[in-house]
Amino acid sequence: MVALRLPSRSVLGCHTTVNRESVMGVLAGRIALVTGGGRGIGRGISLLLAHEGATVAINYRKDKESAEVTQRMILDAGGLATIHQGSTDIPAENVALVKEVLSVHEGIDIAIINGGIASKGRSVADTEAEEVWQLVATHALGPHQLCRALLPSMRTRGRGDIVFISSVATSGMSANGAPYNMGKAAMEALAFTLAKEERPNGIRVNVVAPGLVETDMGVRLARAITGRREMDDLRSMDSDAPFGRVCQPEDIAEAVLWFCSPGAGYVTGQRIQVDGGGSNLRVGQ
């Protein structure tokens, strides 16, 4: 598993006895659901939102162990977090996930739609239908149903924030990645439509589009596009990356945090691309 490099303001490490009152940030009192929140980019987001005072409901599909590790990191730092299983590409599980979160917490103020999977990197001619359906369902159809399930609660909260984690893939539409490109493009269409529909209800909807990020999925994507099957450390690509380093999960988390913060209270229907200004590897999360 790729090690997460925490931001300098992290409350983790030696600060394991922090009183809850001392962990008050810009998201104090808010409840955040993070899909795929136990590992990779999702873990970075969960940790930062918790550090800023949010109670985090961490969703996972299969990797319960990683979700538990993330939860423990938050709890040990004085924050609040719960974990919830559910495959967000399955409509019934989206409804059950939201119902479970609402049974534990008083509402949902923030939803980070992050869970995702990579495509196999094949041409359209060589891609099986099952892969296309799975990726579009995971990245767009499932999130549609998840939003449908959580909107009634979020509309009652005064302010709501939904942030979709998309990809720079929608900017380049590179060859040999149609299922992923299609899924993320449909996700963005959902986000921008939802932003217009929910503005009267006080809900902001925005998109963060990462480039290549140092996660387990990032390693798999880098292997696919470089042909270097032996690659297991993306930091070997630092010299070719913008600003001399590969993007980290906390870089994405910072953009997400801003969208959910008071400073972005007048911002909706926007997309921030977090790739250092134009990485050579135009790949997704």
Kinemage of the C-alpha trace (Angstrom):
@kinemage 1
@onewidth
@group {chain A} dominant
@subgroup {mainchain}
@vectorlist {calphas} color= white
{ca met a 1} P 0.000 0.000 0.000
{ca val a 2} L 1.270 3.465 -0.826
{ca ala a 3} L 2.130 5.422 2.303
{ca leu a 4} L 0.148 8.609 2.810
{ca arg a 5} L 2.262 11.715 3.298
{ca leu a 6} L 0.305 13.940 5.624
{ca pro a 7} L 0.133 17.717 5.335
{ca ser a 8} L 2.213 19.730 7.767
{ca arg a 9} L -0.875 20.912 9.639
{ca ser a 10} L -2.002 17.342 10.320
{ca val a 11} L -3.117 16.625 13.854
{ca leu a 12} L -1.852 13.067 13.668
{ca gly a 13} L 1.414 11.599 14.900
{ca cys a 14} L 2.195 12.451 18.491
{ca his a 15} L -1.071 14.372 19.020
{ca thr a 16} L -3.101 11.356 20.073
{ca thr a 17} L -4.723 12.867 23.162
{ca val a 18} L -6.198 16.002 21.608
{ca asn a 19} L -9.368 17.172 23.331
{ca arg a 20} L -12.356 17.407 20.989
{ca glu a 21} L -12.762 21.101 21.806
{ca ser a 22} L -9.265 21.792 20.463
{ca val a 23} L -10.030 20.302 17.053
{ca met a 24} L -12.283 23.112 15.893
{ca gly a 25} L -11.859 24.215 12.316
{ca val a 26} L -13.802 25.714 9.454
{ca leu a 27} L -16.036 22.616 9.243
{ca ala a 28} L -16.869 22.367 12.948
{ca gly a 29} L -20.287 20.848 13.534
{ca arg a 30} L -20.710 19.598 9.973
{ca ile a 31} L -21.149 15.948 8.933
{ca ala a 32} L -19.331 14.685 5.855
{ca leu a 33} L -19.894 11.470 3.908
{ca val a 34} L -16.815 10.444 1.913
{ca thr a 35} L -17.283 7.561 -0.513
{ca gly a 36} L -14.153 5.483 -0.935
{ca gly a 37} L -12.950 7.393 2.104
{ca gly a 38} L -10.697 4.750 3.614
{ca arg a 39} L -7.713 4.801 1.298
{ca gly a 40} L -5.821 6.838 -1.282
{ca ile a 41} L -7.358 10.190 -2.156
{ca gly a 42} L -10.384 9.359 -0.009
{ca arg a 43} L -8.227 8.878 3.063
{ca gly a 44} L -6.498 12.193 2.481
{ca ile a 45} L -9.885 13.905 2.229
{ca ser a 46} L -11.301 12.147 5.298
{ca leu a 47} L -8.300 13.122 7.425
{ca leu a 48} L -8.318 16.773 6.398
{ca leu a 49} L -12.074 17.244 6.793
{ca ala a 50} L -11.869 15.656 10.245
{ca his a 51} L -8.951 17.905 11.162
{ca glu a 52} L -11.103 20.893 10.237
{ca gly a 53} L -13.826 19.770 12.630
{ca ala a 54} L -16.163 17.670 10.482
{ca thr a 55} L -17.576 14.376 11.680
{ca val a 56} L -16.667 11.979 8.873
{ca ala a 57} L -18.742 9.017 7.700
{ca ile a 58} L -16.203 6.882 5.843
{ca asn a 59} L -17.682 4.690 3.128
{ca tyr a 60} L -15.862 1.636 1.783
{ca arg a 61} L -16.786 -1.009 -0.755
{ca lys a 62} L -14.521 -3.964 0.110
{ca asp a 63} L -11.470 -2.771 2.034
{ca lys a 64} L -12.820 -2.598 5.565
{ca glu a 65} L -9.337 -2.794 7.046
{ca ser a 66} L -8.209 0.432 5.363
{ca ala a 67} L -11.420 2.174 6.430
{ca glu a 68} L -10.801 1.094 10.013
{ca val a 69} L -7.225 2.391 9.865
{ca thr a 70} L -8.451 5.776 8.616
{ca gln a 71} L -11.128 5.875 11.291
{ca arg a 72} L -8.556 5.086 13.978
{ca met a 73} L -6.248 7.841 12.720
{ca ile a 74} L -9.094 10.327 13.078
{ca leu a 75} L -10.221 9.080 16.486
{ca asp a 76} L -6.685 9.029 17.863
{ca ala a 77} L -6.307 12.651 16.779
{ca gly a 78} L -9.410 13.668 18.717
{ca gly a 79} L -11.830 13.706 15.792
{ca leu a 80} L -15.052 11.860 15.104
{ca ala a 81} L -15.532 9.213 12.387
{ca thr a 82} L -17.699 6.216 11.582
{ca ile a 83} L -17.367 3.610 8.826
{ca his a 84} L -20.084 2.358 6.497
{ca gln a 85} L -19.976 -0.390 3.870
{ca gly a 86} L -21.705 -0.018 0.534
{ca ser a 87} L -21.052 -0.366 -3.192
{ca thr a 88} L -22.099 2.988 -4.570
{ca asp a 89} L -22.627 1.580 -8.074
{ca ile a 90} L -25.633 -0.407 -6.800
{ca pro a 91} L -28.817 1.712 -6.378
{ca ala a 92} L -30.191 -0.218 -3.399
{ca glu a 93} L -26.884 0.026 -1.556
{ca asn a 94} L -26.812 3.798 -2.048
{ca val a 95} L -30.197 4.090 -0.372
{ca ala a 96} L -29.095 1.764 2.443
{ca leu a 97} L -25.825 3.693 2.893
{ca val a 98} L -27.582 7.033 3.306
{ca lys a 99} L -30.182 5.500 5.617
{ca glu a 100} L -27.446 4.038 7.808
{ca val a 101} L -25.480 7.289 7.985
{ca leu a 102} L -28.619 9.211 8.919
{ca ser a 103} L -29.422 6.659 11.622
{ca val a 104} L -26.048 7.375 13.238
{ca his a 105} L -25.700 11.101 12.536
{ca glu a 106} L -28.236 13.913 12.560
{ca gly a 107} L -27.817 14.698 8.863
{ca ile a 108} L -25.406 15.000 5.950
{ca asp a 109} L -23.932 18.431 5.272
{ca ile a 110} L -21.110 17.430 2.930
{ca ala a 111} L -20.886 14.605 0.393
{ca ile a 112} L -17.597 13.804 -1.305
{ca ile a 113} L -18.219 11.518 -4.286
{ca asn a 114} L -14.814 9.892 -4.526
{ca gly a 115} L -15.122 6.135 -4.981
{ca gly a 116} L -13.783 4.992 -8.324
{ca ile a 117} L -12.006 2.332 -10.349
{ca ala a 118} L -9.573 2.441 -13.263
{ca ser a 119} L -10.153 1.075 -16.736
{ca lys a 120} L -7.929 -1.608 -18.263
{ca gly a 121} L -6.382 0.714 -20.815
{ca arg a 122} L -7.707 -0.947 -23.967
{ca ser a 123} L -8.957 0.524 -27.217
{ca val a 124} L -12.681 0.751 -27.883
{ca ala a 125} L -12.378 -2.179 -30.309
{ca asp a 126} L -10.845 -4.350 -27.578
{ca thr a 127} L -12.976 -3.295 -24.603
{ca glu a 128} L -15.660 -5.647 -23.347
{ca ala a 129} L -19.133 -4.318 -22.602
{ca glu a 130} L -18.945 -5.352 -18.947
{ca glu a 131} L -16.052 -2.970 -18.312
{ca val a 132} L -17.883 -0.029 -19.875
{ca trp a 133} L -21.043 -0.664 -17.857
{ca gln a 134} L -19.106 -1.113 -14.609
{ca leu a 135} L -17.105 2.100 -14.927
{ca val a 136} L -20.011 4.284 -15.994
{ca ala a 137} L -22.117 2.819 -13.172
{ca thr a 138} L -19.358 3.402 -10.609
{ca his a 139} L -18.497 6.947 -11.630
{ca ala a 140} L -21.855 8.360 -12.722
{ca leu a 141} L -24.949 6.175 -12.411
{ca gly a 142} L -24.255 5.217 -8.795
{ca pro a 143} L -23.428 8.800 -7.750
{ca his a 144} L -26.694 9.931 -9.353
{ca gln a 145} L -28.630 7.578 -7.091
{ca leu a 146} L -26.501 8.443 -4.064
{ca cys a 147} L -27.247 12.136 -4.513
{ca arg a 148} L -30.934 11.371 -5.004
{ca ala a 149} L -30.920 9.528 -1.670
{ca leu a 150} L -29.094 12.170 0.367
{ca leu a 151} L -30.602 15.371 -1.050
{ca pro a 152} L -33.759 15.386 1.135
{ca ser a 153} L -31.598 15.505 4.273
{ca met a 154} L -29.055 17.949 2.891
{ca arg a 155} L -31.766 20.401 1.837
{ca thr a 156} L -32.720 20.841 5.500
{ca arg a 157} L -29.209 21.675 6.691
{ca gly a 158} L -28.933 25.326 5.689
{ca arg a 159} L -25.817 24.829 3.610
{ca gly a 160} L -24.895 21.720 1.698
{ca asp a 161} L -21.778 20.838 -0.281
{ca ile a 162} L -21.327 18.054 -2.822
{ca val a 163} L -17.878 17.655 -4.330
{ca phe a 164} L -17.263 15.157 -7.123
{ca ile a 165} L -13.750 13.769 -7.597
{ca ser a 166} L -13.375 13.553 -11.361
{ca ser a 167} L -10.153 13.471 -13.395
{ca val a 168} L -8.023 15.390 -15.866
{ca ala a 169} L -9.007 12.554 -18.210
{ca thr a 170} L -12.060 14.587 -19.177
{ca ser a 171} L -9.781 17.358 -20.469
{ca gly a 172} L -7.650 15.158 -22.718
{ca met a 173} L -9.885 12.170 -23.546
{ca ser a 174} L -6.785 10.092 -24.196
{ca ala a 175} L -6.881 6.980 -26.337
{ca asn a 176} L -7.282 3.558 -24.718
{ca gly a 177} L -9.378 4.771 -21.831
{ca ala a 178} L -12.911 5.170 -23.130
{ca pro a 179} L -14.734 3.561 -20.153
{ca tyr a 180} L -12.933 5.792 -17.650
{ca asn a 181} L -13.273 8.899 -19.832
{ca met a 182} L -16.964 8.207 -20.336
{ca gly a 183} L -17.607 7.586 -16.646
{ca lys a 184} L -15.881 10.750 -15.486
{ca ala a 185} L -17.434 12.880 -18.247
{ca ala a 186} L -20.884 11.654 -17.215
{ca met a 187} L -19.990 12.393 -13.599
{ca glu a 188} L -19.182 16.000 -14.481
{ca ala a 189} L -22.431 16.319 -16.433
{ca leu a 190} L -24.261 15.170 -13.305
{ca ala a 191} L -22.373 17.645 -11.130
{ca phe a 192} L -23.010 20.682 -13.303
{ca thr a 193} L -26.684 19.801 -13.746
{ca leu a 194} L -27.093 19.259 -10.010
{ca ala a 195} L -25.416 22.591 -9.255
{ca lys a 196} L -28.174 24.413 -11.154
{ca glu a 197} L -30.987 22.356 -9.656
{ca glu a 198} L -29.891 22.614 -6.032
{ca arg a 199} L -28.710 26.221 -5.845
{ca pro a 200} L -32.161 27.374 -4.629
{ca asn a 201} L -31.809 24.856 -1.790
{ca gly a 202} L -28.499 26.246 -0.559
{ca ile a 203} L -26.456 23.333 -1.909
{ca arg a 204} L -23.162 23.984 -3.690
{ca val a 205} L -21.950 21.363 -6.174
{ca asn a 206} L -18.390 21.431 -7.509
{ca val a 207} L -15.756 19.216 -9.128
{ca val a 208} L -12.112 18.497 -8.302
{ca ala a 209} L -10.204 16.893 -11.177
{ca pro a 210} L -6.876 15.306 -10.134
{ca gly a 211} L -4.022 14.391 -12.415
{ca leu a 212} L -1.685 11.538 -11.496
{ca val a 213} L -1.779 11.095 -7.708
{ca glu a 214} L 0.429 8.887 -5.563
{ca thr a 215} L -2.063 6.188 -4.614
{ca asp a 216} L -2.355 2.467 -5.301
{ca met a 217} L -4.611 3.279 -8.254
{ca gly a 218} L -2.130 5.887 -9.435
{ca val a 219} L 0.587 3.234 -9.544
{ca arg a 220} L -1.616 0.945 -11.640
{ca leu a 221} L -2.460 3.755 -14.040
{ca ala a 222} L 1.176 4.777 -14.375
{ca arg a 223} L 2.174 1.191 -15.128
{ca ala a 224} L -0.487 0.972 -17.818
{ca ile a 225} L 0.497 4.139 -19.655
{ca thr a 226} L 4.276 3.848 -19.285
{ca gly a 227} L 4.560 0.099 -19.833
{ca arg a 228} L 6.792 -0.122 -16.744
{ca arg a 229} L 5.153 -3.082 -15.042
{ca glu a 230} L 7.810 -3.140 -12.339
{ca met a 231} L 6.993 0.386 -11.147
{ca asp a 232} L 5.862 0.493 -7.521
{ca asp a 233} L 6.940 3.966 -6.401
{ca leu a 234} L 5.561 7.017 -8.179
{ca arg a 235} L 8.130 9.221 -6.466
{ca ser a 236} L 10.558 7.909 -9.084
{ca met a 237} L 8.648 10.208 -11.441
{ca asp a 238} L 9.189 13.331 -9.331
{ca ser a 239} L 11.788 14.837 -11.627
{ca asp a 240} L 9.360 14.819 -14.551
{ca ala a 241} L 6.384 16.100 -12.548
{ca pro a 242} L 5.305 19.742 -12.082
{ca phe a 243} L 7.023 21.450 -9.138
{ca gly a 244} L 9.394 18.500 -8.866
{ca arg a 245} L 6.977 16.069 -7.229
{ca val a 246} L 4.047 13.821 -8.016
{ca cys a 247} L 0.711 15.039 -6.685
{ca gln a 248} L -0.238 13.757 -3.220
{ca pro a 249} L -3.679 12.899 -1.775
{ca glu a 250} L -3.535 15.908 0.515
{ca asp a 251} L -3.183 18.194 -2.512
{ca ile a 252} L -6.594 16.997 -3.661
{ca ala a 253} L -7.956 17.198 -0.118
{ca glu a 254} L -6.999 20.871 0.134
{ca ala a 255} L -9.028 21.708 -2.978
{ca val a 256} L -11.994 19.765 -1.602
{ca leu a 257} L -11.711 21.556 1.730
{ca trp a 258} L -11.785 24.958 0.055
{ca phe a 259} L -14.960 24.123 -1.845
{ca cys a 260} L -16.616 23.178 1.486
{ca ser a 261} L -15.268 26.168 3.418
{ca pro a 262} L -16.880 29.553 4.152
{ca gly a 263} L -14.468 31.071 1.633
{ca ala a 264} L -16.284 29.244 -1.184
{ca gly a 265} L -19.754 30.116 0.003
{ca tyr a 266} L -20.502 31.904 -3.285
{ca val a 267} L -19.022 29.191 -5.509
{ca thr a 268} L -20.980 26.452 -7.266
{ca gly a 269} L -20.865 24.635 -10.595
{ca gln a 270} L -17.073 24.978 -10.816
{ca arg a 271} L -14.231 22.589 -11.656
{ca ile a 272} L -10.681 22.814 -10.289
{ca gln a 273} L -8.004 20.778 -12.051
{ca val a 274} L -5.261 19.732 -9.620
{ca asp a 275} L -2.363 18.514 -11.750
{ca gly a 276} L 0.371 21.078 -11.165
{ca gly a 277} L -0.693 23.066 -14.215
{ca gly a 278} L -0.304 20.325 -16.792
{ca ser a 279} L 1.354 17.016 -16.029
{ca asn a 280} L 2.861 14.902 -18.792
{ca leu a 281} L 0.794 11.923 -17.689
{ca arg a 282} L -2.825 12.821 -18.381
{ca val a 283} L -4.393 10.160 -16.231
{ca gly a 284} L -7.009 10.029 -13.516
{ca gln a 285} L -7.218 9.511 -9.805
